[in-house]
Amino acid sequence: MQIAKVRICSRCSGIVLGTITAFRLQSCVQCSTLWPMLCLLLLPLPAVADFALHEVKSWPSHNVIRLLTGGGIGFALGSACLALATDHILVGATILGWLAVLEFLAAALLQRAGLLDGFVRRYADGARKTTGAVAVLPHRRQQ
């Protein structure tokens, strides 16, 4: 997506909206620690699956799917932040740890498929176009 001359990632936008939703829901409803734990197990999974399957060309993805699945990650992330802020340290740390595990699993899948370097390069190129910054990535020699 692009607003004015700023490129905006759909999944990142979903993450922001999901985090805001988690904060708003918590301010309206008193939730037990069950909510964050359900988020921990379920909400991030569709985003990771969509991302990984799309990158290995097994699944067509589009901005609406990315926005919605990003919302799941954002809601889990917002719930983790709220858990940490309300002295539910173990719950918050567990959710953040699970999100990190899911990221590493997606990266490992891309690496195994030989697609990780290309993904990182495309991501850096997109960031450079958006910010005008110069990204320095190591170049690998062709063997």
N, C-alpha and C positions, 0 to 999 in steps of 0.2 A: 504494500500500500504506500501511497505517497500523499502527503498533505503539504501544499505549497511546494517547496523544494526539499522537504525533509522526508526521507524514506523511513517508513515505520513498519517493523516486523509485526505480522498479524499475531503470531504466537506470543510475542513479548507484550503486545497490547492486551491479549487475553490474560496474561499473567498479572499485569497491573490491575485490570478489572476484577479478576478473581481475588486478588489481595484486598482490594477495596471492599468487595462484597463480604469477605470474611470479617473484616473490621466492622462493617456496618451491621452484619448479622449478630456479631458478638455484643454490640452495644444495644441491640434491641431485645435479644433473647439470652437468658443465662444458659449457657451450654455446659454440660459436663465434659470430662476429658474423653468421652466416647466419640464426640464429633471429630476432634483432631485425629483420633486413632483411625476412624473410618476414612478420613481424608488421606492419612498416611498410606493405607493399603490400596485404596481404589482410585482416587481422583487423578493422580499423576500418570497412571498406567496408559490411558488412551493417548496421551500426548507423546509419550516415549514410543509407543507402538506406531503411531502415525508417522512420527519423525523417522524412525529407523526403517520402517517399511517403504516410506516414500524415497528415502535416500538410496536404498538398494533396488529401486525401480520395481517394487512388488505391489505398490499401492498408489493410486492417484490421490494427491492431496490438493486442497485449495484453501483459500484464505478463511472461509467460514469454518472449516474443520479446524484449522490452526488456531483461530480465535477461540473457539469453544474448548478445544483441548488445552490450550494455554490457560483458560479460566480454571480448569481443574488443578493445574500446577499452582496457579496463583492462590487459589483457595487453600490448598495444602500449605503453601508458604506463609500465607497470612495467619492460618491457624497455628503454625509453628511459632511465629513471632508472638502471637497472643499468648500461647502457652508459656513461652519463655518470660514474657512480661508479667504474667500472673503467677509466677513461682511454680509452674509445672515444668520444671527444667528437664526432667527425663522425657516427658512427652515431646516437648519442643525439639530437644536434641535428637530424639529418635526419628522424628519426621524429617529433620534436616539431613540426618545421616542416610535415611532411605532415599531421599531425593538425590543425594550424591551417588549412592550405589546405582540408581537408575541411569544417571548421566554417564557413569563409567561403563555400564553395560551397553548403552547405546554407542559409545565411542569404541568399545571393543568390537562390537558387531561391524561397525564401519571399517575399523582397522582390518578385521579379518576378511572383509569383502574387498579390501584394497581401495576404499573410498574416503578414508579419513583425511588424507592430505588434501585431496581435491575439495572436500567440504570446508576445511579450515581456510584454504586459499580463497574460495568463493565468499565465505563469511568476511574475511579480512578485506577483500575487494569491495564488498557492499558497505562495510563500515567506513572505508576510505572515501567512497563516493558520497556518503552521508555527511561525514565530518570534515572532509578535506584533509584529514591526517594522512601521514605517510606510514603505512604499516610495514614493518621489517620482519619478514619471515625467512627462515633459512631455506635456501634452495638446495634440493638434493640433486646429486649428479646422476645422470642416466647411466645405467650399467648395461 
